[in-house]
Amino acid sequence: MIAIPNDTIDIPSIMNAAYPASTASAVSLNKLVDATQDFTTNGVFVGMIVQNHTEPVKAIVTAIDSATTISLSANIFEAIGESYSIYTDSTTNCVFYVGVSGDVAFVTSGGDTSIMTAASVGWHPVNIKKILSTGTTATNLLAGW
């Protein structure tokens, strides 16, 4: 899974995907609109993690507005057709892969904040729950379990 750096949102747990990948059908500020879904009857709730796979960026569900619209903590959908998944919770323990070398700032599974300076390309067996955007210069990051 793509590991999107974010200072406040943990890496989502792929084992707890609430929805299969779908696409946004309209664009609205700080909203996810998908005319093909029914968020109210299919169990979406406040606090879930929405990950836009097209950009890639992520946000937290802050309200269920209607069957086809949910409010988000950030404006992460800027075009119709952007792909997304919704996850029920965050991971507590994963390793990460660096595709393009650079610094990686992260929060460990134990809650400690650290930085790996000049992380090389490849898998790094450090148990983490979040990659921070502040201090991270490495790109093409993945999370693995």
DAGIKA-V823526 format. One record per pair of residues at least 12 apart in sequence whose ideal C-beta (glycine too) atoms are under 6 Angstrom apart, sorted by sequence separation. I is the first residue (numbers start at 1). GAP is how many residues later the second one is. If there is no record, write none. Layout:
i:I gap:GAP
i:I gap:GAP
This chain:
i:22 gap:12
i:103 gap:12
i:104 gap:12
i:1 gap:13
i:48 gap:13
i:59 gap:13
i:60 gap:13
i:59 gap:14
i:103 gap:14
i:46 gap:15
i:59 gap:15
i:104 gap:15
i:93 gap:16
i:59 gap:17
i:92 gap:17
i:32 gap:18
i:109 gap:18
i:57 gap:19
i:101 gap:19
i:119 gap:19
i:101 gap:20
i:108 gap:20
i:109 gap:20
i:115 gap:20
i:98 gap:21
i:106 gap:22
i:107 gap:22
i:98 gap:23
i:107 gap:23
i:40 gap:24
i:52 gap:24
i:39 gap:25
i:106 gap:25
i:97 gap:26
i:40 gap:27
i:105 gap:27
i:54 gap:28
i:96 gap:28
i:38 gap:29
i:54 gap:29
i:52 gap:30
i:53 gap:30
i:95 gap:30
i:105 gap:30
i:39 gap:31
i:105 gap:31
i:52 gap:32
i:104 gap:32
i:35 gap:33
i:34 gap:34
i:50 gap:34
i:51 gap:34
i:93 gap:34
i:103 gap:34
i:104 gap:34
i:102 gap:35
i:33 gap:36
i:50 gap:36
i:102 gap:36
i:12 gap:37
i:92 gap:37
i:31 gap:38
i:32 gap:38
i:48 gap:38
i:49 gap:38
i:91 gap:38
i:12 gap:39
i:100 gap:39
i:31 gap:40
i:32 gap:40
i:48 gap:40
i:98 gap:40
i:100 gap:40
i:99 gap:41
i:30 gap:42
i:30 gap:45
i:32 gap:45
i:97 gap:45
i:29 gap:46
i:96 gap:47
i:9 gap:49
i:94 gap:49
i:95 gap:49
i:27 gap:50
i:94 gap:51
i:4 gap:52
i:24 gap:53
i:2 gap:54
i:4 gap:54
i:23 gap:58
i:24 gap:58
i:23 gap:60
i:21 gap:62
i:21 gap:64
i:19 gap:67
i:17 gap:68
i:18 gap:68
i:17 gap:70
i:18 gap:70
i:16 gap:71
i:16 gap:72
i:16 gap:73
i:12 gap:75
i:13 gap:76
i:12 gap:78
i:13 gap:78
i:10 gap:80
i:11 gap:80
i:3 gap:93
i:10 gap:119
i:10 gap:120
i:7 gap:125
i:5 gap:126
i:7 gap:126
i:6 gap:127
i:7 gap:127
i:3 gap:128
i:5 gap:128
i:5 gap:131
i:11 gap:132
i:3 gap:138
i:3 gap:139
i:3 gap:140
i:1 gap:142
